[in-house]
Amino acid sequence: MTKRLILIRHAKSSWDNAFADDHERVLNPRGRAAATAIGNWLGTEGHVPQAILCSDAARTQETAERIISTLPAQPKLELTAMLYHAAPDTVIDLVRKAQTDTIAVIGHNPGIGMAADMLVDTRPLHHRFDDYPTCATTVIDFAIDDWQDMQKQGGDCVAFVVPRDLVGAGGDID
């Protein structure tokens, strides 16, 4: 059996108010476009999660809402404060409790990018994998029957994409 994990960093958020609470920051226009582009890509490529674990921060929730709105099937959305600036081991521990075959996690860097790096057996050759920019997305397959069996460096990197890949260098998103 195969389990599929999709790790997504939230889209670009607004810094209009430098004194605003970090947890409450929302997406800026470029971030909204990026989240929609990633959602469209996930649906087109057939990487549709059955469930999404999402940080409870405003920018991750808005990223999730925009992605979900483009998908052909609506995944169950579960918000958790544990993903707000979570360490990679926390991300991995939460995934190990999953009850579906395909799950997405929407979180923050550095934890989400570090989790992607820790879980793939071979890193993608993409030049942006190391810095895992906003809305970067990694699709990882595991040849396991149960998420409890997921091991570090045990996943096959099926795809890695950033929004700029989807709109080209002249686009309004990166």
N, C-alpha and C positions, 0 to 999 in steps of 0.2 A: 504494500500500500504506500501511497505518497501523501505527505502533508505539505502544504504550501504556506509559506510565510511571506507577507508583503510588509516591508519596513519603509515608512514614509516620514520624512521630516516635515513639519508644518510649513506652509507657504509663507512668503515674505509678509511680515507684519508692519504695521504703521508705527512710526516714531514721531507722529505729529505733536504729541505732548510728552516731552522727555521726562516729566515728573509723574506720569501716569503709572498706576500699579502694573507691573510686568504681567501678572496673571490675567489682566483685563484687556491687554492690547489686542486689537482686531487686525484683520488683513488689510493691506493697502490694495489699490487697484491692480497692481502687477501680481500680487499674491493671489487675488481672487481669480485672475486669468490663468495663473499657473495651476492652481488647484483644479480648475475646470479642465485644463489641458491634460493633467495627469489622470483625472477620472475618465476622460474620453479615451486616453491611451489604454488604461486598464481594461475598459470594456471592449475596445477593439481587439486587443491582444488576448482576450479571454482570461485575464487575471482578475476575476471577480471574487472578492472575499464573501464568505458567508456571514462573517462577523468582523467588526472593527473595534479594537480596544483603543481608546483615545484618551489622552491627557484631558483634564477638565479645564485647561486654560482656554480663553476665548479664541485665540488664534488657531489652536488645534481643532476645536469644535467647528469653527467656520471652515477650516480645510476639509474636515470630514463631511460636512453638509454639502459642500460644493462637489466633492468627489462622488458622494452617494447620489446626488441629483442627476449624474450623467450615466450611472450604471444601469444595465438592463434588468438586474435583480437587486432588490434593496436588502443590504446586509443589516444585521442587528448591530446597533451602535451601543457600546458600553463605555461610559465615561468613568475615569478613575483618577483620583488625585495622586495615586502612586506613580503615575507616568509623568507628572509635572517635574521636569528636569531630572528624570530617573537615570540612575546608573545603568550600564549595559546589563549587569547581572539581574537587576530588577526587571528589566524588559524581558529577559530570557525566562525568569521565574514566572512572570505573568503568562507568557505564551505556553509554558508547560502545563498550565491549568486549563487551556482551551479545550472546548468540546466539539469543535468543528474541524473539517479537513483543510479548509482554506481560511486563514485569518490575516487581517491587516492590523498593524500597530501604527498609530500616528502619535509622534512624540517630538522631542526636542534634542538638539545637539548639546553636548557631544555624545550623549548616551545612545541615541538611535543609530548614529553613524558607527559608533564603536561596536554596537551589537551586530550590525551588518558585517563588519570586518571580522568579528569573533566567530560568526556562524558559517561563513562560506569557506569551502575547502580551497577554492582558487578565487582570488580577487579578480573582479572585472578589469579589463585594460583601460577603462574610461578614466580620463585625466581628472575628473571631478570626484571620484570615489573617495579619495583621501580627505577632502574637506567637506564632503556631504552637504552641498548647498541647500538652501530652502527648497522644499518640495522634492528633493532627491528621493528616488524610489528604487528599492531593491526587491526583486522577486527571487525567493530561495525555496527550492524543493528539497525535502528530506525523505529518504527511503525508510520510513518508520511507520509503525501501526498506531503509536500513541505518542502524543507530544512529550510525555515524560521521558521518552527515549531519545529526545533531541540532544545532540552533542555539539560542543564547540568544534568548529572546522568540519562539521559533518554535513553541511548543506551544499547543494549544487546551485550556483548563481545562474538562474535562468535569464535574468535581465537586470540591467541597471540603467536608469534614465533620469535626466534632469529636464526641467521644463524647456530650457533653451534647445535641447535636442529636438523637441517637438515643433518649435516655431521657427527655428533657424537663427542664425546670428543677427539678423536684422530685426528680430521680434522685440516686443516690449517686455519680455519676461526672461529670467535667467535661472 
